[in-house]
Amino acid sequence: MLTMSVVEDICSASTQGMWLMPKHIVLGTTVRHLSGRADLITILNRYGHYHSYAKLMEIDTALADQVVDSGSLLPSNISVSANVLSMLGQL
């Protein structure tokens, strides 16, 4: 798990944040949901821990739009079968 975390940091740093790494999306979204503070996300973004507040909101909006368009509670690239949650596709 630690290896994957370091690899995602290297990929993000080497592409100057052009690649959206799952770690950075999930961590940023979690902090936003727990704290609700854009300033905290901005500060931690400057240290390279995750994407900007605007990018996180863009991702959340895209997921919400998929839910509304599909008429389902889950976005189209997430499926649940046999109590196993899997997400397919590119973030």
N, C-alpha and C positions, 0 to 999 in steps of 0.2 A: 504494500500500500504506500509506503514511504517512497519507494522507487518511482511509482507512477506519479506521485505528487511532484517529485523533483523533475521528472521528464516533462510533465505538463508546464511547469515553470520555465524550463529551458525552451520548449517549443514556443511558448507565448513570448518570451524575451527575444528569441532569435527572429521572430516575425514581427517584432515591435507591436504586439497585441492584435495583429491581423487575424490570427487563428483564435477562434473562440474555444477555449478549453473548458471541459465540463467542470473541473475544480473551481475555476474562477466564476463561472455562472452560478453554480450551486452555493458556493460560499457567499457571494454577494447577495443572492436572493434570500438566503437564510438570515443574514445580518439585517437586511431590509425588513423582512417580516418580523424579526424579533425586536428590533429597535425602532423601526419606522423613521430613522434619521438619515436624511440625504447627506448631511455634513459628515457624519461618521464614514459613510461609504466613500465620499470624496477624499477624505484624509487617507483611508486605507488604500484607495485606488492609486494615490500618488506614490505609495510604497510598493506598488505592483502586485498587490494581493488579489485584486479582481478588477472587473471592468467598471467603467464609470456608471454613475447613477442613471444617466440618460440611456446608456446601452442596456442596463438591466430593465429599465422601464419599457424599452423597445421590445425586448425579448418577452416580457410578461404580456405586453399588448398583443404580440403576434400569437402567443399561446391562447390568449382569451379570444382572439378573432377566430382561431381554428375551432375552438369549442363552440362558439356561436354559429359558425358556418356549418359545422357538422351536425348540430342538434344533439350532440352527445356531451356527457360530462368530462370526457377525456379527449385530448387532441388526437388527431388521426394517426400519428406515429407512435402512440402508446397503446399497448393492448394488455389485457389481463386475461390469462388463461390458467386454470388449475392453481389459483392463488399465487401465481408468479407474475410479478410486474416486469415488463420489459419495454425498453424504449428503443425504437429502431429509427435510423436516419441520422442526418447530420444536423448539429446545432448551429 
